[in-house]
Amino acid sequence: MKILFIHNNYASNTSGEEQAAEALREVLVANGHEVKWFRRFSDVISDSFWKKVQAFFSGMYNPGAVKELKGILDEFQPDIVQVQNLYPFISPGIIRTIKRRRIPLVMRCPNYRLFCPNGLHLDPKGTICEKCLSGTREWNCIAKNCEEDIPKSIGYALRNFLARTVWGVTKTMDAYIVQTAFQRQKFMDNGIPPEKLFIVPGLTPVDYSQDELLIPKYVSFIGRISREKGILEFLEAARLLPKIPFVVAGSIPKSYVHLKSGSPENVTWKGYLSGKELDKAFGESKMVVVPSKWYEGFPNVITRAMKHARPIIASNLGAMSAIIDHGENGLLVEPGDAIGLAKAIRELYDHSEKCKALGAKARIKADTWYTREKVYENVLALYDILLQQKEKKAKKILSVLHYPPPVHGAAMVGQYIMESKLINDSFDLFYINLGTSTSVHEIGQGGWSKIKRFLTILKQTFEHLQRHKPQLVYITLTASGAGFYKDAFIVLLAKWFRKKVVFHFHNKGVSRKQTRWWDHLLYKMVFRKSEVILLSEHLYYDVKKYVPKERVHFCPNGIPPNMKIEHGQRICTGPVRLLFLSNMIESKGVFVLLEACRLLQKKNLQFHCTFIGSQGDIEIDQFHNRIKNLGLDGIVEYAGRKYGIDKEEAYAKSDIFVFPTYYPNETFGLVNLEAMQFSLPIVSTFEGGIPDVVKEGETGFLVEKESPEALAKKLELLIRNPELRMKMGRAGRKRYEEHFTLEAFETRFHNIMEKLI
């Protein structure tokens, strides 16, 4: 993997932020990755007025940095770009350059500059401030003069404003690396989506091999000498403890030189340290003090001390309290409390055994959570996610499909697709509900409300095609009638945008309408260069005139496992229980089954038949009257609609499933799969793709459509033969498990989409 690191160093002297970034680079390189730096250095500003002016403007946009970066991107061709600090000589203007090339972009956030212009959430008085998170945002940096230098405060506020509003640093990143759970929560509070936030602790190389040769005797402050780091409180604690030796190690800015000359005699100033000298300073420390007054991102001084087995006394604030477990591997004191700090120092200094015990536990925690291996594992997982997302974004699919309500076969398959982890993790999918009916009885009906819904669908489709520019448009096309004319508008709109189109048929009827000249003309336009998904090879005849077989893909449906599976031995006592479960539509075979029940009753067979389903074109009163007229009272019942556990209990209590459909648009019959889950033998018809589901004589029987006599004959055979029922039921269950699980459907559908896109 090739990774480009982009960072504006604060100075040539490496700070904790730079050390962590460099350590991460070394780990990546050691594991076979190629890492390149693109960086600038801020210390060239010095006291030069013109350099300060340049920094002011380049922090907002630096055309030179953008130009140089373009050359690096062309030459290096990175897989991932990781940015850190972009001010003042790089600028967030580079973000657009990177995003245009569709390179995954991650920002490592060692502080809070994303929201706070000075990055500290600290006001000039040294107190925590989150005013820049309010409605007035960056203006607060100017109003409070947070940099204690008006031009500087204006510059910081302005560049943050532009970064947020123009360059979109809080929105356009693919991911943000934060370093503690505290920092992650702060970012979430400020509107960064949790799925974009990844915790990767800072990494600092440590050599503690010489620690055993060193005598720990100092109370050490190691790091940047600044007010927010708590240097004043540290020096005050030293004054309160004159007999304890204190050490300060770090660069001394000009504005803090007076602190050295005015510090207590028990304080030794060692200046900036690095490498072995820095490790030696930790080794000679009895404890390390981190009295910061700001939240901190991830103080490397803490983890470095932990790896040297030195206890830490830190402020009970922000990231520090997320790393240090009070009384376990260090002590926490209130920020700004020099007296409390002095007491904690005295407590550990006077109790060497406790000091050693805390240090030992600190090392255990560091060796568990802050190792090179752990950090590499976390960052590589992040990079892999970003690359997968990139691949997914390159596979944009606009899905115009049916999903509930109302509940019917095509809608349920649409819901399965929308809920599929495999499918949605593999493709960047946008969904539009193609349905204009809100209930089963509305299907096939007209009305102004449906026209209004259709116009909304058309508008949504246009907007998605224009905005998201999908590579593929997936449509669950209605095969004929008014539904086809409606869907044809969607198809032609997609073709006008020159999009590849695939139709997934859950109905049929093309062959019935193709002889009419206007339908024939429209079919030719719709099917031209389009791909088609059919549920069964038995359905190819329906589109054969318009679609060559090489553009046809077969994808049988599948259904999810039940919440309550009972498919074992059934008790063969009492009346045999027949079940019909579908919408109460005449062409689903409702009256055919009633007539077959009358024939079975005449033979004095012991059975009970239950009808379950939503009202369709059959009125419930009409159904009850038919039962009464046929003399089937007490033998046949209508149990209404059932879903979830109630529906599954109905399957579980039944012995035979009956589905004598001759519905013109029937293609597959998901209810047959549900029955197979419960080891029910099935009696159905040679309609659509049902012969691919129900194997004649093996998992059930297929009979002539609209023939009560043929249906009654097969039902009689099963009613009289419990062993045959059980045998066919077991075969059906096995066939479901091998071919018709939801997982099998998702895999088939996924593979077809991969092939098409």
Secondary structure, 3 states (H helix, E strand, C coil): CEEEEEEEECCCCCCHHHHHHHHHHHHHHHCCCEEEEEEEEHHHCCCCHHHHHHHHHHCCCCHHHHHHHHHHHHHHCCCEEEECCCCCCCCCCHHHHHHHCCCCEEEECCCCCCCCCCCCCECCCCCECCHHHCCCCCHHHHHCCCCCCHHHHHHHHHHHHHHHHCCCCCCCCCEEEECCHHHHHHHHHCCCCHHHEEECCCCCCCCCCCHHHCCCCEEEEECCCCHHHCHHHHHHHHHHCCCCCEEEECCCCHHHHHHHHCCCCCEEEEECCCHHHHHHHHHCEEEEEECCCCCCCCCHHHHHHHHCCCCEEEECCHHHHHHCCECCCEEEECCCCHHHHHHHHHHHHHCHHHHHHHHHHHHHHHHHHCCHHHHHHHHHHHHHHHHHHHHHHCCEEEEEECCCCCCCHHHHHHHHHHHCHHHHHHCEEEEEECCCCCCHHHCCCCCHHHHHHHHHHHHHHHHHHHHHCCCEEEECCCCCHHHHHHHHHHHHHHHHCCCEEEEECCCCCHHHHCCCHHHHHHHHHHHCCCEEEECCHHHHHHCCCCCCHHHEEECCCCECCCCCCCCCCCCCCCCEEEEEECCECHHHCHHHHHHHHHHHHHCCCCEEEEEECCECCCCHHHHHHHHHHCCCECCEEECCCCCHHHHHHHHHCCCEEEECCCCCCCCCCHHHHHHHHCCCCEEEECCCCHHHHCCECCCEEEECCCCHHHHHHHHHHHHHCHHHHHHHHHHHHHHHHHHCEHHHHHHHHHHHHHHHC
